[in-house]
Amino acid sequence: MRVFVTGGTGLVGSAVVAELLGNGHTVLTLARSDTSAQAAEAAGAEPLRGALADLDVLRAGVARADGVIHLAFGHDFSSAEAVAKSVAEEGAALGALGEQLVGSGRPFVTVSGTPWVPGRASTEADPVPTDGPVGGRGRSVTAVLGLASRGVRSTAIRLPRTVHNQGAGGFAGVLTDIARRTGVSGYPGDGAQRWPAVHALDAAVLFRLALEQAEAGTCWHAVADEGDQVRDIAAVIGRRLDLPVESVPTETYGPLGPIFAADQPSSSTHTRQTLGWEPKHPGLLEDLENIQP
């Protein structure tokens, strides 16, 4: 099918585009700059110039596609205001994409984060949070899943805290960036909290499977590593960068501090059993060995 992808040149998006093209689909991808457009063309996709805030462009992309995968999100976590702006922008975009799909029966795959549940690994049956720093994303995804009653085969892929490839990406990537900047490979609290993770190439396969197979109104977990302790993540980063590893204040991570400090393992048992998804690429701790000093 012809698939319209937002965020198709990012870490996850570029892997998704390659996975789609490698399995017989064609891709139209949103490109907000000349650089993004050139990257899309080099990958074999057709670029559609525009940004996530350009709702008319989004509607035009849907009109030219047999299905939609939404991945784009502003990753400015410097302040609560910046996060709120990104969340609001995404919510408006999802609303425009969804309305254009109503009554068509076409697939609409969107994305959120895995939820966290005190005392156990979260599952696909657990609701995503609708409060807190990124609660607006949960509300937007819930609205997308609600389109199942309006003739849209809407599904949601829940990504873990770190989607990685060659040592880059996700919350572990944020830890690496902060370590380079501060000279300390830090972790919040005692570092015993666990973060789930997945390789971008494995996540891409799940996006394709959901596009092709998933029933309307369903959620799926792109989780390969159920939960790596953050101090273990920081230890690899510190060793690769030759930096000390130690606990740092939660405030170091700005508006994401409460999320970084939470224990949030997650399971993908249902996803694997139902869609036949099986991660094959290196886990997070192994992949972090690719960090260059």
N, C-alpha and C positions, 0 to 999 in steps of 0.2 A: 504493500500500500504506500501511498504518498503521505509522509508524516511531517507535520509542522512542529518544529522543536524550538522552544525558547531556551536561551542559555547554552546553545549548541557548541560553543567554542571554549567553554570552561573545562575544568578538570574532569568533572563528571560528564558534562555535555559532549565533549569531544569523544569520549569513550562510547557514549550512547550512539552518537552519529555513526561512528565506525562500525558498531555492532549492527545497527539497522542496515547500513549499506552492504555489509558483509553477508546479510541474510535476505537479500532480494528486495528490500524496500528502497524507495527514493526519499530524499530529505530536502525540505525547505526549512532553512534555519534563520531566525531573527539575528540580525547583525547590526550592532549599534555604532560601528566605526569602520573605516576603510580596512584597518588591520583585521578586524573580526570577519569582514566580508572576504578578504583574501584568504584567511585561514579556512573559512567554510568552503570556498571554491577548491582550495588545495586538497581538502579532505574528500571532495567529490559531491558536496552538497550545493544546493542553490541558495545564495544569501537573499534575504529580504531585509532591506535597510530600514532600521527603526529601533527605538528603545522600548523597554517594557512599559513606559508611561504613554506610549503612542497607541492608544486604544483602537483607533481606526486601522492602523497597520496590523494590529493583532487580529482584528476581525477579518481583514483581507487575507491574512495567512490561513485562518481557519477555512475560509471559503474555497481555498485552493487545495485543501488537504482531505485525506480519508481518515485521519486520526491526528491527535495532538499529544505531545509530551511537553510538560512545562517544567523547566529546571531553573530559570533565571531568578536571581535574588541579589539585591544589593548587600555587599559584605562589609559595610562600614559599621564596625562595632565600637567606635571610639566614644560614643555617648549614648545615653538612653534615647535622646532625641533622634539621633541618626538611625538607631535600630527601629524606632517607631515609624520613621519615614519610609524605610525599606519595607516594613511589614504592611503599611497602608498602600504603598505602590503595588506590591504584589497582590493584595486583596482586590484592588480595582482591576488589575490585569486578569486575575482568575475569573472575576465576575463577567468581564467582557468576553473572554474565551468561552466560558460556559454558556452564556446566553446565545452565542452564535451557534452552538452545538445542539441546543434544545430541539428535541424531536427527530434528530438525525440518526440515532442509533450508533453513531461513531464513537470510537474509544477516546477517552480523555484521561491521560495519566498525569497526575500531579505528584507533588513531593512534600513531605514534612519530616520531622524528626521522630525518632523512637521515643515513646513516653517513658517516664520512670515511675516505678512502683516501690514503695518502701518494703524492704525485706525480701524481694525476689526479682527475678528477671521479668521484664515486661513482655507481653505477648501481643499478637495481632488483635486480640479481643479487647485489649485495654484502650480506653479513649486517650486521645492526645490532649495535653493541657490547653485550656482556653484562657488562662490567666498568666501573670508573670511577664517577663521581658519580651517573650515572643509568643504570648498567648493569642495574639491576633492571627498568627499563622494557623493555629489550631482551629480557630473559628472559620477561617477562609477554606481550609481543607474540608471541614465538616460540611460547609455549604456546597462544595464541589461534589462530595459523595452524595449529597441530597439530590443532585441532578439525576441520579439513577431513576427517580420517580417521574422524570420529565423527558425520558427518551434519550438519555446520554449514558454510554457505558463507561461511567466514571470510576476510577480506581486511584488509590494513593500508595506510593512507595514511601515507606518510612526509612530514612537514612540514619545511620548511627552517628555518634559524635565525631568520628573521623572517617572520611572517605579518602583513601590514600593511593598514591602511585609514585614509585621511585622516591619514597621518603617525604613527599610533599602532600599537603592537603589537610583539611579538617581542623579539629581542635588540636591535634598533635602538631599540625603545622603552625598554629598560633603559638603553642609552647616553644617551638623552635625559633620563631621570629622574635619572641620576647627574650629568649636566651641569648640570641645574637646581639640584641640591643642592650641588654642589661649586664651581660657577662655572668649570669647565673642561670642554670637550668632548674627552674623552680616548679613546685607543685603546691596546690592549696592544701592546708590542713596537714594530716599525717600521710596523705598520698595513697591511702588504702582504697579510696573510692575507685570504682571500675567504670571504664568507658567502653562501649561496644565499638566495633570498627568493621570496615569492609574495603577490599581493594576496588578501585574504580572500574576495572575491567569486569569484575564479578558483578558489581552493581549494574553495569550496562546490560548484562545478559538478563537480569531480572526486569529491567524496564522493558526490554523487548518482549519477554514472556507475558508480562502484564498487558502490554498493548495487544498482543495476539490472542491471549487466552482468558484473561481475568473477567469474572462476572462483574456486573454493575454493582457499585456500592461497597466494594471490598478493599481491605487494607493488607499490605504485605510488608514484611520486614527484610530489608537488605542487610542482614547481620551475618558476618562470617565469624568474627571473634565476639563471643558473648560478653566479655568484659575483661580488659587489661587494666591492672592497677596503674593509676596515674604516676606513682613514684617509679614504676618500672619503665614507663614511657619516658619520663624525665631522665632516668638513668642512661638509657640508650642515647638520648639527645646530648646529655652532658659528656658522655664518652666520645661520641662522634665529633663534638665541637671542642673537646678538651676544656670543659668548664665544670666548676663545682656544682653539685646537685644538692638542693636544700629546699625546705619548706619556705614559702613566701606568703605574704598576706593575701587574702582573697581579693582585696581591693585592687591588687595588681592587674586583675583581668577586667576591670571596669564593670559595665552593665552585665557582662557574662559571668561575673564572679560567682553568684549563687548557683548557676548551672554547672560551672567548672567544679564546684565543691561537692556536688551531689553524687551519691552512688547510684548508678543508672544502668546496670547490665540489662541486656535484652536478648530474647530468644527469636529464632526464625524457624522453629520446628514445623509449624503449620505451613509456612511458605514453601519450605523444601518439599514437604510431603504432597502438597496440593499442586504446585506448579512444576515440580521436578527440578527445582533450582539447586545447584550444588557448587559452592565456591571452590575455585581451583588455584587461585593465585596466592602469593605469599601473605601471611598475616601481618598485622601492624608492626610488631616488634622486629620481625625479620626485615620488613620493608624499610624501616627507619635506618637500617644499616647503610642505606643508599645516601643518607645525608652527607653532603660534602663539607669538610671543615672550612 
